[in-house]
Amino acid sequence: MDSSTIFIVATLMMFLNGGVLGLIHRNLASAVQPSAADWRIGTLLAAGGSLLLAFQNHYPTEIILPIANGCLSTAIVLYARSLRRFFGMPDLHWIWFIVPVCVLGIYVFSALRPNLSARVVLVSVMWSIPLSLALNALISPERGRVLLSGRVLAAMFATSLAFMVWRVIYFSVYAVPENSALSSANVMILLSQALISILPTIGTTAFALMCTERAQRQWQESASYDHLTGIANRFTLTSALNQRFAVARKNNSCFALMIVDIDHFKSVNDKFGHGVGDRALIHVAHTMQRALQAPHLVGRQGGDEFVVLLSTTEPTHAIQLAETVRVAIERNPMRLRDNEVLPVTVSIGVALMDQNDTDTDALLRRADRALYVVKNAGRNRVELDTQ
């Protein structure tokens, strides 16, 4: 297969992938649609650039090469911006200087001072910048756990970046007599042709999968976490509680849990409105999460009631953990407007699993019984159920 045919086949694949991404655009989450639009436009521009390169020997080189490389340069910049937008990173407007630099440089080294090596070195250096930015967006530690498709994309961008560096070294050291990028006599030129088609074709498929995987992850998270506070919801709590209970029964061990209730929460809603009430729920949830790190699990049972699964087998330690939560909330009042603060306190009932507990409901009832004792004693306290 000659070089022109390679470019034509690659162009058809790019147009196809770009079209598919356009068809699914409306079904993507609104948060990723701007990113997907950038990627789709980039793929279509890459297809146009490849098509122009396929017919470069049939038209004036000084015209077609700058336009083709301008399309490809814009595509790579759009890929970088797409990934940065996907991960919520700010736009870097300065990277657009790469496009005019490439266009002008290609014109100089094709029309005024024809030199294939100079063209390749210039483009490779310029393209390395957006490739680096795209790779950084994919592997940055702030991204957390990377999606499988994201790892595939990261590998592709890393390979492309490494190849750009190698092209700079190769074409700077070795003289390349061919003045046409369609020549098949040079292995580096053939590899360059293959590289041009990889990101817009395979990369577009990986990007579409990344959008889908994000939607699936968000759906799973929305099903597992409370929509208001962001902590574990009742379903997640029940599943974790059942699992810990079964393991404890099997291993003849135990664990503790506590039920946390916001004191006089109804009066907060009545006096300040449900908006402030919601803020109070969020405030208490986040304070508890800061006070109790994993493997303790903080969740919202419903209303103003929270349940915390404690990874401890000692009653004294369970009481200490509950006191840590109570004190943290008491000492951290919620701030309202105009520097006004709203004191918030909680009552906590604690229970330690016992082998006499037949199910999780029995354990929850004992913790709730301890909470009832606290409320009768004046609230803002911790009580351990001793059966």
N, C-alpha and C positions, 0 to 999 in steps of 0.2 A: 504494500500500500504506500503510495507516494505521499509527500507532505501535504499537498493540496487536498487530497482525499481525507487525510487525517483531520485537517481543520474543518472540512465540510461536515464530516460525521460528528465531530465534537460540537459543531454549531447546532446541528439538528437536536442533539441530546440536551444542549443547554436551553434551546427554545422550548423543548418538551418539558424539562424540569421547571423552568420559569413559569410556563403555562399552568402546570399542575399546582405550583405554589400559589398562583393567582386564583385558581379555582377554589382552593380551600381557605383563602384569605378571610372570607366572611365568617367562617366557622372557628377561626382562631380567637383566643381570648383578646379582648380589646387592649390589654396591657402590652401584648406582643405584636399587635398589628403594625405599628410604625416600624418596628424592627424587621418584620417580615416584608414590608413594602420596600425597605432599603435593600434587603437581600434579593428580592425578586427583580428589582430594577438593575441591580448589579449583575445578576445572571443574564438578563436580556442584553445589557451593554457588552458583557463578555462574549455573548453569542455574536453580536454585531461586529465586535473587534476581530473575532476569529474568522468570520466570514470575509472580512476585508483582507486579512492576512492570506487567506486561501487564494485570493485573486490578485495578489500584489504584483505579480509579474505581468499582468495585463493592463496595468494603469501606471501613471507616473508615480515613482517611488516617493518622491518628495511630498506628494499629496496624501497618498493612501496610508503610508506608514505612520505619520504623525496622528492622523485621525484614528487609525486602528489602535495604536498604543494609548491614545487619549481615552478611548472607550475602555480598554483593559485597565488602565490606571484608575479611572473613575470607579470601575467595578470593584477593585480591591479596596479602595477607600470606603466605598459603601459597605463592603463586607465588614470592615473594621468598625464603622459606625453602627452597623446593624447589631453586632455582638455587644458593643458597649451599651446600646440602648436596651438590649435584651436583659442585661444584668443591672440596669438602672444606673449606669455610669454616665457622667456628663459628656456632651458633645465636645470634640476638640476641633474647632473650626480651622485651626492652622494647618491641619493635615491636607487641606484641599490644595495647598501650594504644590503638592506632588504632581498634580495633573498638568498644570501649565509648564512646570519644569520638564516633565517627560515629553510633552508635545514639542516644546521649543528645542530641547536637546535632540530628539529624534529628527527633527527637521534639519538641524545643523549638520548632524552626522549622516544624513541621507542625501541632502541636496547640496549643501555647501562644501562639506568635507566628508565624503562618503567613507564610513568606517564601521563595519559590523561589530567589531569588538567594543568600540566606544559606545555604541548604542546599547549593547547588552549590559555592559558595566553600569551605565547610567540608570537604565531601567531597573536593574537588580538592586542597586543601592536605594533608589527611591521606593521600590515596592517593599523592601525590607522594613520600612517604617510602619506602614499600616498592618503588615503581617505580624510584626512584633506587638502592636497594640491589640490586635485581635487575639493573639495567643495569650497575652497578659489577662485579657478579659475572661478567657476560658479557664485559666489555671490559677487565678488570684485566690489566695486563702480566704478572702472575704466571701467568696461564692459559696462556701460550705461544701456539702457533698455534691460532687459533679455528676450530672446525668451521664448515662452510657453514651448517648449520642454526642454529648459535649466532649467526652474523652476522645471519641473518634474524630471530631472536628479539631480538637487540640492537637492530635497526632498529625493530622493533615496540614495544619498551619505550621507546626514545628518542622515537618518535613520540607514544606515549601520555603520556609525561612532558611533552613540549613542549605537547601539547594541554591537559594539566591546568593548566600555567602560563598558557596563553592563556585558559582558562575563568575562572581567578581574576581576570585582568585585565578580561576582557569583562564578567563579571557584577558586578564591583565598580564599573565605570564606568557601564554602561548599565542602566537600570531595565527589568526584564522583568515585564510585567503578568501573564503566565500563572502560575497557581499549581499547574499540573499538568505533570509531566514528559512526559505523553503528548501535549502540544500539538505540532502540526506547523507552527505559524506561525513558529517561531523556528529559524533554521538551526543555531544552536549547540546547541539541544536535539536536533535530528535527528542532528547529528554525534556528540553524546554517546551517543545510542542505538546508533549504529553502532559506536562505540568499545567499548562494554560487551561486544559480541559478538565482537570481533576476537581478543583474547587467549585467551579460552576455546575458540575454534574453530580458527582458523588457528594460533594459538600452541601449542595442544595437539598439532597435527600436527607442527609444527616441533620441539617438545620430544621427541616420540616418535622422530623422525628423529635428533635429537641423541643419544639413548640408543643407537640402532642404530649411528650413526657411531662413537661411542666404543667400542662392542664390536668393530667392524671394525678400528679403529685398534689396540686392544689385541691383537687376534689377529695383526695384521701385525707388531706389535712383538715379540710372543712368538715369532713365526717368524723374526725377524731378530736377536734378541739372546739371549745366553746367560742361562738362567733363574737361575743362581746369582750371577754377577758383574754382570749387567746390561750388559756390553759386547758388541760384535759377536760372533756365533757363527760356527761354521765355514762355514755356508752363506753368510753375508754376507761373510765374509773371502774366500771363493773367488770370489764374484761380483765383488767390488771388485778383487781381484788380477787376475782375467782381463781386466777392463775396462782397468785401468791398463797391463797388459802389451800389450794390443792397441793402445792409444793410443801407447804408447812405441815399439812396432815401426813403426807407421804414420808417426810424426813423427821417426823415427830419433833418439830421445832415450832416457832411462833413468830409473830410480827405484831406491830402495833399500828393503830390508826387513830386519827382524831377528827372530830367533827367541829368545824369552826362556824360560828354564827355571829353576824355583825349585830352589835347591840343597838337596839332602838332604830332599826333600819327603816321601819315604816314612818317614823317621825321625820326622818331625813327626806323621804319622798314627799311627805305632806307639806313640809316647810319650804323645801328648796326646789321641788319638782323632780320628775323622773330622770331628767338629764343629769342632774347632780347625783341622783341615786345610782345611775349607771357608772358615773365617774368614781363613786365610792367603791363599787364592786371591782372595777378595774384597779383602783388604788390598792385595795386589800389583796387582790390576787397577785399583783406584781410585787408587793411587799413580802408576801409569803414566799414567792419564788426566789426572791433575793435572799431570804433568811434560810431557806431550805433548798439546797442544791441536790441534784441527782446523787444517789438512786432514790431519794424520797420523791414521791409523785403527788403534786398538788393538782386538784381538780375541783370543778364546780358541780355540785350535786343538783342545784336548782335554786332559783330565787337568790336569797342572800346566804345560802348554806354551802359551805365548802367541805370537802373531805380530803384528808391528806394521808396517804399510805406511807408509813414510816419504816425504814429498813433498820429496825432495832429489835432486840429480843429482851431488853432490860426495861422494867417499869420506870426506874429512876431516870434512865436516859430519855425515855419517851416523854416524861414530865418536863425534863430540861429542854427538849426540842420544842414542846408546846409553849413553854414559857418564853423561849427565844422568839417565837412567832408573836405571841401576845405583846411582849415588850416592844418589839420592832414596830408593830402597828400603833401602839399607844404613843410612842415617841416620835412618830412620823405623821403628824396631822395632814389632812388633805388641804391643799391651797385652793382658795376660791378667788374670785376677782377682787381687785382693790386691796391686795395683800391680806384679805380676810382668810382665816384658816378654819377648817371644820374638824374638831377632834373626832377621831374614830377609834372605837375599842371593839374587842371581840371577846366572846365567851367560847371556851374550848372544852369539849368532853373527850377524854382519852380512854381507849380500851386496848388491852393486850390480848391477843388471841389465846384461847385456852383449848385444850384437846376436848373439852366438854362442849365446845361450840359445834353444833351439828351442821351449820352452814354460815355463809357470810352475813345473812340477815340477823343471826343471833349476835354476831360481833358488832354489827351496826347498831342494833338495839341497845347493847350495853354502853356503847359510846354515846348514844343519844340520851340514855338514862343519866350518864355523868353530866352531860350538857344541861339537862333539866335541873340537876342539883345546883349547878353554877348559876343558872338564871334565878332560881329561888333564893340564892344567897347574895344576890346583888349584882351579878354580871361582872365582866372584865376580870375573869379568873380562869384557872385551869383546874380540872377535876379528873381524877383517875377512877374508873369503875373497878371496884375490888370484888364484885360479885357478892 
